[in-house]
C-alpha cells in the first residue's frame, strides 16, 4: 500500500508535528500562506508557521464545490471550513476537523492536523485544541 499523497506539495513540513510552510516577504516582512511559487518566490523566504491559532470565522460547506478545482470524492460529505489566525503571522483558510458547527466559538484555540479528505489524498486542517 502506498503512502497518502498531499493535495499539493510544499504546504507543510515533514516533521512528526508538521507545520504549514508560509513565506515572509524579504522587503516588507509580510507573511503569506502558502509559500509563493514561480517568479514570485524569489521575493520570499520560506518559514514554518505556528501549529496553533485561534478561530477567526467559520461556516459549513453543505454542497459539492464546482469541479475543477474540487478534487474530492464523487460522494460528497459536507464539511466545516474556516479561517484560523496564527498569532503574529497570517490568517489561514482551512478545513475544520473534530468539531460540529455548534461547537465552534470565536477565538477558540485551534491546532493543525493532517487529514485524509479523499482515499489516498491528504490535506491540512485545524481542530479544536485540547
C-alpha positions as CSV (number, residue, x, y, z in Angstrom):
1,X,0.0,0.0,0.0
2,X,1.4,3.4,-1.0
3,X,1.5,6.4,1.3
4,X,-1.2,9.0,1.0
5,X,-0.5,11.9,-1.4
6,X,-0.7,15.5,-0.2
7,X,-3.3,17.7,-2.1
8,X,-0.3,19.9,-3.1
9,X,3.5,19.7,-2.4
10,X,5.2,22.1,-0.1
11,X,2.2,23.0,2.1
12,X,3.5,21.6,5.3
13,X,6.8,20.4,6.8
14,X,7.8,16.7,7.0
15,X,8.1,16.6,10.8
16,X,6.4,14.4,13.5
17,X,4.5,17.5,14.4
18,X,4.1,19.2,10.9
19,X,3.7,22.9,10.4
20,X,2.4,24.8,7.5
21,X,5.0,26.5,5.2
22,X,4.4,30.2,4.6
23,X,6.6,32.8,3.0
24,X,8.0,36.0,4.6
25,X,8.4,38.9,2.1
26,X,12.1,39.9,2.2
27,X,11.4,43.7,2.0
28,X,8.1,44.2,3.9
29,X,8.2,41.2,6.3
30,X,4.6,40.4,5.4
31,X,3.8,36.7,5.9
32,X,1.6,34.8,3.4
33,X,0.3,31.3,3.1
34,X,1.0,29.3,1.1
35,X,4.6,30.0,0.1
36,X,4.6,31.7,-3.3
37,X,5.8,29.6,-6.3
38,X,7.4,30.5,-9.6
39,X,8.7,34.0,-10.1
40,X,7.0,35.4,-7.0
41,X,9.0,33.0,-4.8
42,X,12.2,35.0,-5.3
43,X,10.8,37.7,-3.1
44,X,10.0,35.4,-0.2
45,X,11.8,33.2,2.4
46,X,10.1,30.0,3.4
47,X,9.1,29.9,7.1
48,X,7.4,27.2,9.2
49,X,4.2,28.7,10.7
50,X,2.8,28.2,14.1
51,X,0.9,24.9,14.7
52,X,-1.7,26.7,16.8
53,X,-4.0,29.7,16.4
54,X,-7.5,31.0,17.1
55,X,-10.7,30.6,15.2
56,X,-11.4,33.8,13.3
57,X,-14.5,32.8,11.3
58,X,-16.2,29.6,10.0
59,X,-19.1,28.1,8.1
60,X,-20.3,24.7,6.8
61,X,-19.7,23.6,3.2
62,X,-23.0,21.9,2.6
63,X,-22.8,21.4,-1.2
64,X,-20.2,19.8,-3.5
65,X,-18.0,22.6,-4.9
66,X,-17.5,23.0,-8.6
67,X,-15.1,20.6,-10.2
68,X,-12.4,21.6,-11.1
69,X,-10.9,22.8,-8.8
70,X,-12.7,20.5,-6.3
71,X,-10.8,17.2,-6.3
72,X,-12.6,15.3,-3.7
73,X,-14.7,12.1,-3.9
74,X,-17.8,11.9,-6.0
75,X,-19.9,11.0,-2.9
76,X,-19.7,14.5,-1.3
77,X,-19.9,14.8,2.5
78,X,-20.5,18.3,4.0
79,X,-17.5,19.7,6.0
80,X,-16.6,22.7,8.1
81,X,-14.3,25.4,6.8
82,X,-13.0,28.5,8.5
83,X,-10.2,30.9,9.0
84,X,-7.6,30.4,11.7
85,X,-5.4,33.3,12.9
86,X,-1.9,32.2,13.5
87,X,-0.7,34.8,16.1
88,X,1.6,37.4,14.6
89,X,1.7,35.6,11.3
90,X,-1.2,35.2,8.9
91,X,-4.9,34.1,8.8
92,X,-5.2,30.7,7.1
93,X,-8.3,29.4,5.2
94,X,-8.7,25.8,6.4
95,X,-10.9,22.8,6.8
96,X,-12.1,22.3,10.4
97,X,-12.0,18.7,11.8
98,X,-13.1,17.2,15.1
99,X,-16.0,19.6,15.8
100,X,-19.6,20.2,15.0
101,X,-20.8,23.6,13.8
102,X,-22.5,24.3,17.1
103,X,-19.2,23.6,19.0
104,X,-17.3,26.4,17.3
105,X,-16.7,29.7,19.1
106,X,-15.0,32.9,18.0
107,X,-11.4,32.9,19.3
108,X,-11.3,29.3,20.3
109,X,-7.9,27.6,20.3
110,X,-7.2,25.5,17.3
111,X,-4.3,23.2,16.3
112,X,-3.0,21.9,12.9
113,X,-3.7,18.3,11.8
114,X,-3.0,16.5,8.6
115,X,-6.1,14.6,7.5
116,X,-7.3,12.4,4.6
117,X,-10.0,14.2,2.6
118,X,-10.3,11.5,-0.2
119,X,-9.0,8.0,-0.4
120,X,-5.2,8.3,-0.6
121,X,-5.2,12.1,-0.5
122,X,-4.3,14.3,2.4
123,X,-4.7,17.9,3.3
124,X,-4.2,20.2,6.3
125,X,-7.0,21.1,8.7
126,X,-7.3,22.6,12.1
127,X,-9.2,21.2,15.0
128,X,-10.1,22.5,18.5
129,X,-7.1,22.3,20.7
130,X,-7.3,20.1,23.8
